[in-house]
Amino acid sequence: MADHLLLSRLDLNLLVSLDALLTERSVTRAAERLHLSQPALSASLARLRTHFGDPILARRGNTYELTPLALRLADHTTTALDAARRVFESQASWDPSESIREFSIYGSDYGFTTIGRVVSELAAERAPGVHFRFLLHNPLVVEDASNRLRSTDGMIIPHGFLTELPFVDLWKDEWVAIVAESNDEVDDVLTTEQLSQLPWVMNYQTRSAFTSAERQVQQLGIEPDIEVVVESFLAVPHFIAGTRRVAIIQSALAPLARGAGVRIVGLPFAPTPLTNALWWHPLHTHDPEHSWMRALFAEAGTIVGSGAHV
């Protein structure tokens, strides 16, 4: 009962004000952002200070800094505001052709240039007011996926990284190796010895961030000579061209790689295929708008899997 009484005394507009203050770190800029007068936002700040028993913004010289409590509130405030927005934007029935909803999706540049592009094209045809925001993930985002997906709509990532979250499989892909067009040391197929001796370009190289093919190379007893780590699949060919380096990329990116001074070669082992999937938080499962989006991704996955996206 006490929690209900506490919430009943709060004004949702204070959450909007708090988000602007934490983002702008200035009453003046926050007021401009919200199109409010400075005295009105100052009054909101005073109420927030009373509620939290904390100044939120502390003057340091000619500027203001967030207090330790305010720093802790920053992520929670953004998540709470987004959740509140979703609650009040929900409708009993939803017509995608009339919607202006924005879906936010985490993924890699590999996912964006393959299925992300196809999804955006399908949406533009059927729901021109619907928008997609594609956000690059990183190892920290993936490790915190269960929390991040509360305030975003999904994550495109292969199986092997996330568990205990709902998903829909999109398409399967294979791994291929690339070397420079000028590299005459390598024929049409890399040898195990060359994988050990030639320098590598890796996408990720941490305990929790890796590709399945790179992990398989190590499981075969090959310790790659890693010369470059670049957290971008599309950038890899540019680090290969004109060098002795070798890398492994997804076959769906092979058509793009061919125009970057590299050639596709075989591997001396059969790499395990990867199954790409769209993952989301369970709280979105029964949302009709989210369900429409998931169906769009599933359809796009069929297109990418057939190679028709190229």
N, C-alpha and C positions, 0 to 999 in steps of 0.2 A: 504494500500500500504506500509506503514511504516513497518508493521509486516513482509510482504513478503521480503522487502529489508534486514531487520535484519536477517531473517532466511537464506537468500541467502549468507550472509557473514560467516555463521557458517559452520564448518567442523564437520560432524557426528563423526569422529574419536575423537573429543574432548569429546564427550559424553562417549565414551569408556574409555578414559583417566580419566575423572572425576569420573566415577564409580569405577575404580581401586584405585584412590587416596583416595576416601571417604571410601572405604572398608579397604584398607591396612594402611591408615594414615602414609604412608611413601613413598617417591619418589623412594627409592631403591627397596623396596618390590613390589611396583606397577609396576616398570619397569620390574622386574623379572617375574611378573605375565603375563605381556603383551609381554614378549620376546622382549623388546625394550632396547636401551641403556639409561643410566641414563640422559645424556645430552638431548636426544630426548624427554623424558618425562618431564624434567625440562622446556623445551621450551613450551610444551603443558600447563604445570602449569602456566607459565608466561602469556600465552594467556588467560587462564581461569581467572586469577587474574585481567587482564585488562578488560575482558568482564564484570565480576561481580563487579569490584571495591572493591574486598575483597581478603585477603590473602589465603583463603580456608584452608590452613594448617599454624598454628602459632606455632613457637618453644616455648616449655616450658621446660627449662633445657636441658636435652639430648634427649628429645623426641618431637614429634609434636602432636598437638591437633587440632581437627576440630574447626573452628570458629562457632559462633552461626548460621551464614548463611549456612555454610557447613552442619551443623546438620539438618537444615530444608530441604536442597537439597537432602539428602541421599535417602529418600523414593521415592521422585519424580524422581530421576535419575534412580533408579532401574526400576521403572515402565516405564519410557520413553525409556530406552534401550531395555527392553523386547518388548515394542510396536513396536519399530523400527525393531527389529529382526524379529518379526512376519510379518511386512510389506514386508521385502525383502526375507523372506522364502516362501511367498505365491506363489502358482503356478496356472496356468489356469486349469490344470488337475492334479489329484493326485492319485497315485497308492499306497495304504497302504502296499502292499507287498514289495515295494521298499523304503518306507519312513523310516527316522531315527528320526522322530519327537518325542519329549517328551511332554506328557500331565501332567499337575500338577493339583491335585485334593485335596481340603480340605475335611476333614471329621473326624469322631471319630474312635476309634479302633473297635467299633461295625461295622461301615460301611466298614472298611478296611478288617476285617476278614470274612465278608459275601460277599457283592457284589464286593468289591475291589479285592479280591482274584480271583473270577470268571472272572472278566473283564481281569485281567492280564493273566489268562490262555487262554482265547479266543484270546486275542491279540497275545500271543506267537505262537499260531497255525496259525494265518492268516497274521500277520504282524510282523515277528520276529525282525525287526529293530525298531519298535515303542516301546517306553518306557513310564512308568507311574511313577510319583513322587507323593506319597500320603503324604499330610501334615496334621498334627494334628491341628484341629481348637481349639479355646478357646472362651470364651464369648466376648472378645474384637474383635476377627476376625469376629465372627458372627454379632456383632453390626455394623461392618464396611464392611459388605459383598459386598455392591454395589461398593465400591472402590476396595476392594481386588480382586474381580472377574474380574476387568479390566485386570489384569496381570496374572491371573491364569485361568484354563479352566473350573472349576466347583467346586461345594460344595455338598457333600452328607449330607442331613439333612432332618428330617421329616417336614411336614407342621406345621405351627404354629409359625415359627421364622422369615421367610423371606416373603416379599411381593413385588409386582411390579417388579419381575424379572421373566424371562422365566424359565420354568421347564418341566421336564418329570417325571411322576410318575414311580417308580421302582417296589416296592412290599409293601404289607401290612404285618404288624407283630402284634403279641399280647404281652401282658405283663404277666409275671408270677412272683411269689414270691419265694425266696430261704431262707432256714434256714440251720443251721449246721446239719449234719447227727446225731450228738450227742445230739441235742436239743430235749429232750423228752417232753418239755412243749407244743409243737405244734404237732397236728395231721396232717391229710391230707389237712386241710384247716385252714388258720389263722382266728381268730375271730377279730371283731372290737376292742374288749378290748385288745387283744394282740398287735394289731397295735398301740394302744395308749401307752401301757406299756413297750413293748420290745424296746431295743435300736436299732437304724437304722444306716445303711450305705447308704448315699446318693451320687449320682453322681455329681450333681451341686446344689448349694444352694445360689443363688443370685436373685435379683429382675428380671433380664432378662435371667437367665440361670437356666433351670429346665427341668425335663422330664414331659410329660403329665400325666403319672401315679402318680408321686409324687405330682403334682399340684392337681390332682383329690382327692388324700387322704386328702389334706388340705381343699378342698372344701366340703368334707363330714363332716367337723368339727373335724377332727382328727389332733392333733398337735404332729407330730412325735418327739420322743426323739432322736435327731440326735447326734450320738457318733462319727461318722467318715464321712468326705466328701472326696471322691477320684474322680478325673476327669478322670476316666478310667472305662469303662464297664467291660473289661476283668479282671481287678484287683479286682472287687467287691467280687467274691467268696472267695478270699484269706483273706478278712477281715471278712468273715462270719464263715468260718470253725473253729470249736472248741469254738464258742462263743454263746451267747444268741441273737445275732443280727439278724435282718431281713433286706431284701432288695428286690427291684423289678427290674427285668431285662427283656430284650426282649427274646421272646421264641426262636428266631433263635440262641441265645447264650446258650440255655439250654443244648444241648449236650456237650458243652465244660465245663459248670459249674458242670455237674455231676461227673466229674473226679477230682474235687477239694475239696472233703470232704463236699459237700452240697447236699441237696435234694430239689426238686421242690415241692411246695405246692400251694394250691389254695388261692384265695383272697375272702374276704367276700362281694365283690361288682364286678360288671362287668366293668373292665377298658376299656376306649375308645381305640380302636385299633389305631396304628400309621401308617401313610402312608409315606414311605420313598421316597424321590425325589432327582433328580439331578438338581441343579440350576446353571445358568450361566448368564453372562452379555450379554445384547442384541447385543453388537458389535461382538460377536462370532456366532450369529445365522446363518448367511449365509456363514460361512466358511465351505467348503466341508470336510475338515479334521475334524473339530469339529463336523460336522453332522455325520460323520462316527463313531466318538467316542461316541456320544449320542446314536446312534443305538446299539452300542456294550453294553452300560450300560442298555438299555431297554431289550435287549436279556438276559443279565445276571440277571436282575431283575426278569424275568420270571422263570429262573432256581432257584434263591434263594426262590422265592415265593412258588415254588413246593416242596421245601425241598431237592432238588437234589444236593445242594451244600455241604451237610454234608458228 
